[in-house]
Amino acid sequence: MRPALISAELYELLDELRRFRHFFRHAYGVELDADKVGEAVGKAILLREPFHLGMMNFLDRLGE
């Protein structure tokens, strides 16, 4: 059995960004809230490092 690529916590945060992206791509004619866009950008920036570390951990475990 292969190790998990991301933790359950990271999955939840990534899924939240996925939902925002889905809304953004399908929100024709809807004005976006600048605060929500800024919040999504902030979360994406904060997730960069944990995602990278999770990926490196995954690759290390595959090499064991």
N, C-alpha and C positions, 0 to 999 in steps of 0.2 A: 504494500500500500504506500503510495507516495505521500510525502508531507504536504500540509496545507501551504498554499502560496501566501495567503493573507489570513490574519486573525479575524475572529468574528467581529471585534470592535472596528477594525479597519474596513471590513466589509460594510458595516452599517454606515460609516462615514462616506465611503465611496458610493454607496447606493443613494445616499442623500444627494450627492453631487450629480449622479445619473438622473435622478428624478428632476432636479433643477434643469439639467440639459434638455431632457425630454420636453418639459414645459416650455423652455426658451425656444426650442426648434419648432414647436407647434402653436406658439402664441401669436399668431398673425393678428394684427390690429389691437393687441393688448399692450398697454403701456407697462413697461417693466419698472419695478421699484428699485431705485438706485441703491438703497440700503441692502436689499436682498442680493443684488448682483455683487456688491462689495463683499458681503458676507460669504458668498459662494467662492469668490476669488481668494479671500483670506483662508478659507478651509482648504482649497486646492493647494495653496502655498504651504500650509501647515502639514498637509498629507504627503508632500513630496519626499521628505526624509524618512518617515516611517514606512512608506511604500518601498523606497529604495532599500532600506535595511531588511525588510521582509523578503524582498526579491533576492538579496545577497544570501540571507539565511537559507532560503529555499534552495538556491543553487549549491550552497555548501553541503546541505543535507543530501542532495542528490548525488554528490561526489563521494559520500561516505561508503 
